[in-house]
Amino acid sequence: MQNIELPEGMNPETLEHLMNPKNYGKLEEPSGVGVAVDEKTGEYVIFYILLDGEIVKGTKFATNGCQDTVVVGSMFTEMITDKDLEFAKGAIKKINEKLGGASPQQQICADMVLSSFVASLMNCENLQNGIKEEMHVLKMKESCETEENENE
């Protein structure tokens, strides 16, 4: 990443996750699968989690969303892998702090990633309680489609 001029407002960590997303794809035999869907745009994030007791042993995500969604998915999965669930749940707040200057649209993209993580935990719990479901789906309350996008 040497000799690359960063786009205005982008830090090196964000650029690295944009250019080389971590943990993108499907996790084989996950403990839980969660999906967050923006019904207005059709964008979604699928979050795969592998737990060993209370430890997050593996994470992957997939999305048809924008680059902001990919960056947050990459950063968040890196942040919580090999940590306990308590840390992972607290990491939601940490990722929001890292995105302090995010636009409302970027924040919604981040919320999709975080909601898909929460949905994956709900899927784990449902499966443990004998409720058969392939994945747990949460519908987003807000759309990442802004009024500006609608008027273009």
Protein Blocks (a to p, Z undefined) as FASTA:
>chain_A
ZZiacdehiafklmmmmmmcghiacdehifbdcddddfknopacddddddehjacfbdcd
ddfbdfklmmmmmmmmmmmgopafklmmmmmmmmmmmmmmpcfklmmmmmmmmmmmmmmm
mmmmmmmnopacfbdcdddfbdcbdfklmmZZ
